[in-house]
């Protein structure tokens, strides 16, 4: 299904599967080193790597630890408070906004990151990055499959898209945030779409229909434009 999604949308970046576990997953190696951000693990998975992370592998990303409900040691908790303080001073965010940021309800134990093509079971969340046109097709397919977003387009922080999908059981689109764009090297022309892995079959089925429909409608509108 990953191959179908990539072909239908002509994606340059592979879809990523994220699955949370209550214990160390069997048959999967731990990530080689802790990264500067949780979303960097998305990039590694899109590059073809399958691995799992533990809580300590996320300590370098205080915002990601908040959205993923990673319990922080005192030093990292201080960094989170300092980061939020800096964002507040810059006018980037207010402290009143923080409680409204989506957050996983279950404390973080471990998570497996993998290319969707290599996921052995339906993941909790599938993350896809691409152009507005590609994301348009995905959002239309998700709506047709009954898992369309009810919250519009999400903004900062990008990692909040994961708990949002888990909590609502529906797809979300995210414009990303500056941290994510730096750590993942996301193109200025791209943004994200995420959806529950359990609904991948329904979404792929609708995606093929939506892609074909848009192709036919493009010809219709082009001819109509020419008539004017």
Legacy VTK file of the C-alpha trace (Angstrom):
# vtk DataFile Version 3.0
C-alpha trace
ASCII
DATASET POLYDATA
POINTS 228 float
0.000 0.000 0.000
2.936 2.292 0.581
3.990 1.712 -3.009
0.462 2.470 -4.200
0.398 5.739 -2.272
3.787 6.771 -3.626
2.844 5.932 -7.201
-0.588 7.532 -7.095
0.803 10.767 -5.654
4.245 10.643 -7.278
5.815 11.202 -3.864
9.518 11.906 -3.547
9.615 10.928 0.149
8.456 7.572 1.505
5.511 7.490 3.938
6.567 6.869 7.536
4.949 4.533 10.061
5.010 5.304 13.800
3.874 2.698 16.327
3.975 3.035 20.106
4.699 0.094 22.418
4.438 -0.515 26.155
7.641 -2.588 26.128
10.769 -3.070 24.062
9.613 -4.334 20.639
10.984 -7.678 19.475
12.990 -8.021 16.287
13.777 -4.320 15.995
17.088 -2.620 16.808
17.272 0.491 18.914
18.211 3.729 17.148
21.982 4.118 16.915
22.099 7.541 18.548
19.769 10.068 20.107
18.849 12.885 17.741
18.283 16.570 18.382
14.540 16.259 17.787
11.837 13.625 17.754
10.854 14.529 14.204
14.397 13.753 13.046
13.388 10.123 13.515
10.722 10.683 10.851
13.446 11.665 8.426
15.541 8.620 9.286
12.566 6.322 8.688
11.763 8.028 5.373
15.355 7.311 4.346
14.691 3.595 4.766
15.692 2.826 8.364
13.579 0.811 10.832
14.342 1.201 14.544
12.811 1.861 17.926
13.403 4.604 20.463
13.188 4.711 24.223
12.258 7.697 26.358
15.868 8.836 26.783
16.267 9.012 22.998
13.829 11.937 23.047
15.346 13.961 25.892
17.041 16.347 23.452
13.630 17.470 22.192
11.729 19.066 25.092
8.726 20.075 22.976
8.480 16.597 21.468
8.721 15.136 24.956
5.714 17.213 25.952
3.548 16.115 22.999
4.607 12.464 23.330
4.237 12.410 27.130
7.868 11.528 27.818
8.725 11.899 31.505
11.657 14.302 31.730
14.514 14.331 34.233
15.036 17.633 36.087
17.668 19.000 33.681
15.509 18.379 30.608
12.433 19.709 32.374
14.345 22.923 32.999
15.236 23.056 29.294
11.561 22.657 28.377
10.642 25.524 30.669
13.458 27.648 29.217
12.404 26.824 25.650
8.796 27.747 26.358
10.026 30.891 28.081
12.054 31.895 25.023
9.092 31.237 22.747
6.953 33.395 25.010
9.475 36.241 25.015
9.592 36.159 21.229
5.812 36.277 21.004
5.849 32.873 19.313
3.507 31.257 21.824
1.748 32.150 25.053
1.662 29.949 28.125
-2.146 29.927 27.880
-1.839 28.037 24.580
0.254 25.170 25.973
-2.595 23.180 27.626
-4.422 23.136 24.273
-1.547 21.463 22.413
-2.431 17.805 21.669
-0.539 15.384 23.898
-0.468 11.602 24.174
-2.414 10.448 27.202
-0.302 7.326 27.740
3.210 7.808 29.139
5.880 7.092 26.531
7.661 3.733 26.747
8.988 3.036 23.245
8.137 3.736 19.620
9.011 2.062 16.339
9.773 4.247 13.324
9.869 2.644 9.889
9.162 3.220 6.221
5.495 2.338 5.789
6.517 -0.355 3.296
8.445 -2.155 6.060
5.809 -1.903 8.812
4.764 -5.402 9.902
1.475 -4.301 11.504
-0.871 -1.355 10.949
0.924 1.561 12.616
-0.663 3.986 15.020
0.080 6.889 12.696
1.231 7.244 9.090
3.029 10.480 8.206
3.356 11.718 4.634
5.068 14.858 3.402
4.512 16.439 0.031
3.320 19.364 -2.008
-0.017 21.141 -1.513
-1.385 19.355 -4.586
-0.403 15.937 -3.208
-1.791 16.780 0.224
-4.996 18.029 -1.403
-5.529 14.602 -2.941
-4.836 12.877 0.375
-7.271 15.110 2.250
-9.984 14.488 -0.338
-9.370 10.735 -0.098
-9.474 10.847 3.699
-12.781 12.703 3.612
-14.192 10.122 1.210
-12.951 7.357 3.525
-14.671 8.924 6.533
-11.504 9.986 8.340
-11.296 13.568 7.151
-9.925 16.225 9.473
-12.352 18.171 11.643
-9.786 20.666 12.911
-8.560 22.385 9.767
-4.802 22.696 9.242
-2.558 22.379 12.293
0.391 24.605 13.007
3.139 24.424 15.612
4.419 22.143 16.947
4.493 19.632 14.110
4.896 16.654 16.449
1.477 17.431 17.966
-0.046 15.944 14.803
0.735 12.461 16.132
-1.298 12.679 19.357
-4.012 14.566 17.461
-4.448 11.593 15.101
-4.421 9.110 17.977
-6.917 11.073 20.071
-9.398 11.814 17.275
-8.997 8.713 15.116
-9.003 10.999 12.079
-6.489 12.499 9.692
-4.787 15.833 10.218
-2.718 18.100 8.032
0.112 20.182 9.438
1.966 23.130 7.986
4.921 22.155 10.141
6.976 24.452 12.330
10.396 26.046 12.070
12.015 23.462 14.331
10.704 20.594 12.231
11.779 22.255 9.001
15.298 22.727 10.324
15.705 19.232 11.760
14.091 17.336 8.874
15.165 19.643 6.014
11.535 19.748 4.880
11.182 21.766 1.690
9.538 25.179 1.920
7.087 23.853 -0.691
5.959 20.855 1.388
3.837 20.143 4.440
2.459 17.097 6.247
-0.540 14.816 6.268
-1.027 12.174 8.966
-3.715 9.544 9.463
-4.509 6.455 11.585
-2.744 3.398 10.205
-5.768 1.222 10.892
-7.623 2.997 8.068
-4.944 2.687 5.417
-6.887 0.253 3.220
-9.919 2.523 3.039
-7.776 5.569 2.347
-5.789 3.903 -0.452
-8.993 2.653 -2.067
-10.463 6.153 -2.068
-7.157 7.734 -3.097
-7.119 5.886 -6.408
-10.652 7.092 -7.119
-9.807 10.662 -6.107
-6.638 10.781 -8.234
-8.528 9.526 -11.298
-11.397 11.936 -10.632
-9.058 14.896 -10.335
-7.361 13.957 -13.590
-10.705 13.882 -15.407
-11.854 17.111 -13.735
-8.613 18.840 -14.725
-9.420 18.145 -18.374
-13.001 19.327 -17.820
-11.928 22.611 -16.249
-9.196 23.190 -18.822
-11.703 22.781 -21.640
-14.191 25.011 -19.837
-11.524 27.660 -19.371
-10.650 27.472 -23.072
-14.319 28.006 -23.982
-14.243 31.310 -22.148
LINES 1 229
228 0 1 2 3 4 5 6 7 8 9 10 11 12 13 14 15 16 17 18 19 20 21 22 23 24 25 26 27 28 29 30 31 32 33 34 35 36 37 38 39 40 41 42 43 44 45 46 47 48 49 50 51 52 53 54 55 56 57 58 59 60 61 62 63 64 65 66 67 68 69 70 71 72 73 74 75 76 77 78 79 80 81 82 83 84 85 86 87 88 89 90 91 92 93 94 95 96 97 98 99 100 101 102 103 104 105 106 107 108 109 110 111 112 113 114 115 116 117 118 119 120 121 122 123 124 125 126 127 128 129 130 131 132 133 134 135 136 137 138 139 140 141 142 143 144 145 146 147 148 149 150 151 152 153 154 155 156 157 158 159 160 161 162 163 164 165 166 167 168 169 170 171 172 173 174 175 176 177 178 179 180 181 182 183 184 185 186 187 188 189 190 191 192 193 194 195 196 197 198 199 200 201 202 203 204 205 206 207 208 209 210 211 212 213 214 215 216 217 218 219 220 221 222 223 224 225 226 227
